[in-house]
Amino acid sequence: MVKTTPTKGAESLTEITVLNPIGAHPIHHLFAKRLGNLDGKVIAQLAADPVKWQPHRTFPLIEDEIKKRYPTATFIPYADFPQGTDIGNEEVAVAVKARGADACIIGNAA
């Protein structure tokens, strides 16, 4: 809404009301509880696109960096799970949990 208030002289005051077009979004569920650290944790890897994002290059680097800080962390390779757009399916989440994963790295980019 724009409202112009005439004043004496050539100038006028303008009041502008700006509305947020985003609106409110209801929260249906909270995120999972965050881990204190990765010591002794099992970390699953999920590849969003095994060709485009080159997980064969990125996951080893991510593993190395995590193992520097948390040498007792272990990993379940992305090749053990479905890849691509299927990683968003509930069946994949069930498979990750069934393998005993405490955490999951989803996708990455080269």
Contacts in CASP RR format, 6 or more apart in sequence:
PFRMAT RR
TARGET T0000
AUTHOR 0000-0000-0000
METHOD contacts of the structure
MODEL  1
MVKTTPTKGAESLTEITVLNPIGAHPIHHLFAKRLGNLDGKVIAQLAADP
VKWQPHRTFPLIEDEIKKRYPTATFIPYADFPQGTDIGNEEVAVAVKARG
ADACIIGNAA
1 16 0 8 1.000
1 17 0 8 1.000
2 14 0 8 1.000
2 15 0 8 1.000
2 16 0 8 1.000
2 17 0 8 1.000
3 14 0 8 1.000
3 15 0 8 1.000
3 16 0 8 1.000
3 17 0 8 1.000
4 12 0 8 1.000
4 13 0 8 1.000
4 14 0 8 1.000
4 15 0 8 1.000
5 12 0 8 1.000
5 13 0 8 1.000
5 14 0 8 1.000
5 15 0 8 1.000
6 12 0 8 1.000
7 13 0 8 1.000
35 41 0 8 1.000
35 102 0 8 1.000
35 103 0 8 1.000
37 70 0 8 1.000
38 66 0 8 1.000
38 69 0 8 1.000
38 70 0 8 1.000
38 73 0 8 1.000
38 103 0 8 1.000
39 70 0 8 1.000
39 72 0 8 1.000
39 73 0 8 1.000
40 70 0 8 1.000
40 72 0 8 1.000
40 73 0 8 1.000
40 74 0 8 1.000
41 70 0 8 1.000
41 73 0 8 1.000
41 74 0 8 1.000
41 102 0 8 1.000
41 103 0 8 1.000
42 73 0 8 1.000
42 74 0 8 1.000
42 75 0 8 1.000
42 76 0 8 1.000
42 99 0 8 1.000
42 100 0 8 1.000
42 101 0 8 1.000
42 102 0 8 1.000
42 103 0 8 1.000
43 66 0 8 1.000
43 73 0 8 1.000
43 74 0 8 1.000
43 75 0 8 1.000
43 76 0 8 1.000
43 101 0 8 1.000
43 102 0 8 1.000
43 103 0 8 1.000
43 104 0 8 1.000
43 105 0 8 1.000
44 75 0 8 1.000
44 76 0 8 1.000
44 81 0 8 1.000
44 96 0 8 1.000
44 99 0 8 1.000
44 101 0 8 1.000
44 103 0 8 1.000
44 104 0 8 1.000
44 105 0 8 1.000
45 55 0 8 1.000
45 59 0 8 1.000
45 62 0 8 1.000
45 75 0 8 1.000
45 76 0 8 1.000
45 77 0 8 1.000
45 78 0 8 1.000
45 81 0 8 1.000
45 104 0 8 1.000
45 105 0 8 1.000
46 78 0 8 1.000
46 81 0 8 1.000
46 83 0 8 1.000
46 87 0 8 1.000
46 92 0 8 1.000
46 96 0 8 1.000
46 104 0 8 1.000
46 105 0 8 1.000
46 106 0 8 1.000
46 107 0 8 1.000
47 53 0 8 1.000
47 55 0 8 1.000
47 59 0 8 1.000
47 78 0 8 1.000
47 81 0 8 1.000
47 83 0 8 1.000
47 84 0 8 1.000
47 87 0 8 1.000
47 107 0 8 1.000
47 108 0 8 1.000
48 83 0 8 1.000
48 84 0 8 1.000
48 85 0 8 1.000
48 87 0 8 1.000
48 106 0 8 1.000
48 107 0 8 1.000
48 108 0 8 1.000
49 83 0 8 1.000
49 84 0 8 1.000
49 107 0 8 1.000
50 56 0 8 1.000
50 78 0 8 1.000
50 83 0 8 1.000
50 84 0 8 1.000
53 107 0 8 1.000
53 108 0 8 1.000
53 109 0 8 1.000
53 110 0 8 1.000
54 110 0 8 1.000
55 78 0 8 1.000
55 107 0 8 1.000
55 108 0 8 1.000
57 110 0 8 1.000
58 108 0 8 1.000
58 109 0 8 1.000
58 110 0 8 1.000
59 75 0 8 1.000
59 77 0 8 1.000
59 78 0 8 1.000
59 105 0 8 1.000
59 108 0 8 1.000
62 105 0 8 1.000
62 108 0 8 1.000
63 75 0 8 1.000
66 73 0 8 1.000
67 73 0 8 1.000
76 96 0 8 1.000
76 99 0 8 1.000
76 101 0 8 1.000
80 99 0 8 1.000
81 87 0 8 1.000
81 92 0 8 1.000
81 95 0 8 1.000
81 96 0 8 1.000
82 89 0 8 1.000
82 91 0 8 1.000
82 92 0 8 1.000
82 95 0 8 1.000
86 92 0 8 1.000
87 106 0 8 1.000
87 107 0 8 1.000
96 104 0 8 1.000
END
